[in-house]
Amino acid sequence: MTQAKLAEKVGTPASYVNKLIKREEGVVNNTFVKMLEALGYDIELHYVKREEK
C-alpha cells in the first residue's frame, strides 16, 4: 500500500504519514521508551493481521 493510500484510509495528509515513517525516532516516541526502560520494563509490540470479512 502506498503512503498516499494509507493516509487517505486514516484521514491524514500523505506528508504526515511520510514524516512518521522517515523520522529518526520512529513511530514510538524514543523518550517514552527510555522512561519505560529506566523503570525496568521491556516493550513488546505484536501486530496481527485481521482477517477480512
Wavefront OBJ file of the C-alpha trace (Angstrom):
o trace
v 0.000 0.000 0.000
v 1.337 3.436 -0.836
v 1.793 6.125 1.776
v -0.804 8.217 -0.025
v -3.394 5.425 0.079
v -2.649 4.733 3.748
v -3.025 8.439 4.555
v -6.364 8.505 2.758
v -7.597 5.483 4.760
v -6.719 7.070 8.115
v -7.761 10.597 7.159
v -4.413 12.370 7.384
v -2.142 14.067 4.848
v 0.320 11.825 2.993
v 3.108 14.175 4.051
v 2.356 13.387 7.713
v 2.474 9.628 7.097
v 5.816 10.112 5.354
v 7.102 12.198 8.263
v 6.180 9.474 10.768
v 7.875 6.779 8.714
v 11.031 8.766 7.977
v 11.657 10.421 11.326
v 14.658 9.303 13.316
v 12.748 8.369 16.472
v 10.408 6.049 14.637
v 6.715 5.740 15.339
v 7.181 5.065 19.075
v 8.497 8.071 20.984
v 12.124 7.478 21.951
v 11.795 9.333 25.272
v 8.814 7.185 26.257
v 10.846 4.040 25.506
v 13.757 5.301 27.604
v 11.409 6.081 30.509
v 9.945 2.580 30.449
v 13.400 1.028 30.247
v 14.521 3.119 33.244
v 11.521 1.750 35.154
v 12.572 -1.815 34.299
v 10.078 -2.552 31.532
v 10.622 -4.216 28.180
v 8.347 -3.164 25.350
v 6.769 -5.760 23.092
v 4.652 -4.813 20.116
v 2.739 -7.530 18.335
v 0.984 -6.880 15.081
v -1.555 -9.436 13.905
v -3.243 -9.073 10.516
v -7.025 -9.097 10.868
v -8.997 -11.486 8.761
v -11.176 -9.602 6.307
v -14.872 -10.463 6.440
l 1 2 3 4 5 6 7 8 9 10 11 12 13 14 15 16 17 18 19 20 21 22 23 24 25 26 27 28 29 30 31 32 33 34 35 36 37 38 39 40 41 42 43 44 45 46 47 48 49 50 51 52 53
